[in-house]
Amino acid sequence: MNVTVEDSCIACGACESICEAVFTVSDKAEVNAANVEANADGVKEAAEACPVGAIVVE
């Protein structure tokens, strides 16, 4: 699974609150790729919750 965050990210923190093992938010959400596979359900939930659709899961 490949996860990226597009530049449209507004750093709202929703993804981090849902899946803090993978997402860290400062100016823009960042992905901890090492934790993606172990937290696949949380990643998908965070992507669905993103208010601007900035999280891309492939």
SVG drawing of the C-alpha trace seen along z (x, -y; Angstrom):
<svg xmlns="http://www.w3.org/2000/svg" viewBox="-15 -25 25 30">
<polyline fill="none" stroke="black" stroke-width="0.4" points="0.0,0.0 1.3,-3.4 0.1,-6.5 0.8,-10.1 -0.5,-13.5 -1.2,-16.0 -0.4,-19.7 -4.1,-20.4 -3.6,-19.3 -4.9,-21.9 -3.1,-20.4 -6.4,-20.0 -5.1,-17.0 -8.0,-14.6 -5.7,-11.9 -3.3,-12.2 -6.2,-11.8 -7.5,-8.7 -4.1,-7.0 -1.2,-8.7 1.0,-5.7 1.1,-6.7 0.3,-10.4 2.0,-13.4 0.8,-16.9 2.8,-20.1 2.6,-22.4 1.3,-19.4 0.5,-15.8 3.5,-13.5 3.4,-9.7 5.5,-7.3 5.7,-4.7 7.1,-2.0 3.8,-1.8 1.4,-1.9 0.9,1.9 0.4,2.6 -2.2,-0.1 -4.0,0.3 -7.5,-0.1 -6.6,-3.3 -5.0,-4.7 -8.1,-4.0 -10.3,-5.5 -8.1,-8.6 -8.2,-9.0 -12.0,-8.8 -12.2,-11.4 -9.9,-13.9 -12.1,-17.0 -10.2,-18.0 -9.3,-14.5 -5.6,-15.1 -4.7,-11.6 -4.2,-9.2 -4.1,-5.5 -3.0,-3.2"/>
</svg>
